[in-house]
Amino acid sequence: MSRTANLHRKTGETNIEITVDLDGSGQAEIATGIGFFDHMLTLLAVHSLLDLKVVADGDLHVDFHHTVEDVGICLGTVINDAIGDKKGIRRYGTAYVPLDEALGRSVIDFCGRAYLSFSHNLNGTFAGQFPGELVEDFLQGFVNHGQITLHCDVLKGRNIHHMIEVIFKSLGQAIRHAVSFDERRSGIPSSKGVL
């Protein structure tokens, strides 16, 4: 069974094509026009073992916000589509990831309910030209359109690049575990029988 999905989403602010394969090997082809964001999405693919292709053309002459948020929306949508009926998946994933002085934690539930809790100190910071507060905008779009519950925390850090990087890496690791199949389960991972 192929767990792949693709989406073309065009608005007055962005034009995005995205493809995902949940059972990939971490291959990434990313071109958003935002170098730091491309780097983070590549890390997400590598650590989740998703094959991910993203081509985004956004109104970067305004700022990065629309592109980053809309890529989050599209990523949530295609992962939700690719995961299908959720039979046999683990559903939950938890990961802690360190990077030198920084430590990040992501806890995810593919439950069909959108909720984001994001504890950080990134507002008003920059990694190069990338505003730290855009990480939350990306994650909000991702959970809303993926119907995902996600708790992310930057637990420690000094370097803003590192602090953002541990979020994307830990999110990738948590996704990898949650969408993998549990060999002991064949049905929906819920006592309700539906997610």
Backbone hydrogen bonds, N-H to C=O, Kabsch-Sander energy under -0.5 kcal/mol:
donor,donor_aa,acceptor,acceptor_aa,energy
4,T,2,S,-0.6
5,A,20,V,-2.0
7,L,18,I,-2.4
9,R,16,I,-2.7
11,T,14,T,-3.4
15,N,57,D,-1.5
16,I,9,R,-3.1
17,E,55,V,-2.6
18,I,7,L,-2.5
19,T,53,K,-2.3
20,V,5,A,-2.7
21,D,51,D,-2.0
22,L,3,R,-2.7
24,G,21,D,-1.2
26,G,49,L,-0.5
29,E,52,L,-2.5
31,A,54,V,-2.4
35,G,33,G,-0.6
38,D,34,I,-2.6
39,H,35,G,-2.0
40,M,36,F,-2.1
41,L,37,F,-2.6
42,T,38,D,-2.1
43,L,39,H,-2.1
44,L,40,M,-2.2
45,A,41,L,-2.2
46,V,42,T,-2.6
47,H,43,L,-2.5
48,S,44,L,-1.5
49,L,45,A,-1.6
50,L,45,A,-0.9
51,D,21,D,-2.1
52,L,27,Q,-2.8
52,L,50,L,-0.6
53,K,19,T,-2.5
54,V,29,E,-2.7
55,V,17,E,-2.7
56,A,31,A,-2.7
57,D,15,N,-2.1
58,G,56,A,-0.5
59,D,13,E,-1.3
60,L,58,G,-2.2
62,V,59,D,-2.0
63,D,59,D,-1.3
68,V,64,F,-2.4
69,E,65,H,-2.7
70,D,66,H,-2.4
71,V,67,T,-2.1
72,G,68,V,-1.8
73,I,69,E,-2.2
74,C,70,D,-2.5
75,L,71,V,-2.8
76,G,72,G,-2.4
77,T,73,I,-2.0
78,V,74,C,-2.5
79,I,75,L,-2.2
80,N,76,G,-2.1
81,D,77,T,-2.3
82,A,78,V,-2.8
83,I,79,I,-2.2
84,G,80,N,-0.8
84,G,81,D,-0.6
86,K,83,I,-1.3
88,G,187,G,-3.1
89,I,86,K,-1.3
90,R,180,S,-2.1
91,R,178,A,-2.3
92,Y,90,R,-1.6
93,G,108,I,-2.0
95,A,106,S,-2.3
97,V,104,G,-2.7
99,L,102,A,-2.6
102,A,99,L,-2.5
103,L,156,K,-1.8
104,G,97,V,-2.6
105,R,153,D,-2.4
106,S,95,A,-2.4
107,V,151,H,-2.4
108,I,93,G,-3.1
109,D,149,T,-2.3
110,F,91,R,-2.0
111,C,109,D,-1.8
112,G,147,Q,-1.7
113,R,147,Q,-0.5
115,Y,113,R,-0.5
115,Y,148,I,-2.2
117,S,150,L,-2.5
119,S,152,C,-2.5
120,H,118,F,-0.6
125,T,122,L,-2.2
127,A,130,F,-2.6
128,G,126,F,-0.7
130,F,127,A,-2.1
132,G,125,T,-2.8
134,L,131,P,-1.6
135,V,132,G,-1.6
136,E,133,E,-0.5
137,D,133,E,-1.1
138,F,134,L,-2.5
139,L,135,V,-2.5
140,Q,136,E,-2.5
141,G,137,D,-2.0
142,F,138,F,-2.3
143,V,139,L,-2.7
144,N,140,Q,-2.3
145,H,141,G,-1.9
146,G,142,F,-1.4
147,Q,143,V,-1.1
148,I,143,V,-1.6
149,T,109,D,-2.5
150,L,115,Y,-2.9
150,L,148,I,-0.5
151,H,107,V,-2.7
152,C,117,S,-3.0
152,C,150,L,-0.5
153,D,105,R,-2.5
154,V,119,S,-2.7
155,L,103,L,-2.2
155,L,153,D,-0.9
156,K,103,L,-1.4
160,I,158,R,-0.5
163,M,159,N,-2.3
164,I,160,I,-2.3
165,E,161,H,-2.4
166,V,162,H,-2.3
167,I,163,M,-0.8
167,I,164,I,-0.5
168,F,164,I,-1.8
169,K,165,E,-2.6
170,S,166,V,-2.1
171,L,167,I,-2.5
172,G,168,F,-2.1
173,Q,169,K,-2.3
174,A,170,S,-2.4
175,I,171,L,-2.6
176,R,172,G,-2.5
177,H,173,Q,-1.8
178,A,174,A,-2.4
179,V,175,I,-2.5
180,S,176,R,-0.6
180,S,177,H,-0.6
182,D,88,G,-3.1
183,E,181,F,-0.7
185,R,182,D,-2.2
190,S,188,I,-2.3
193,G,190,S,-1.0
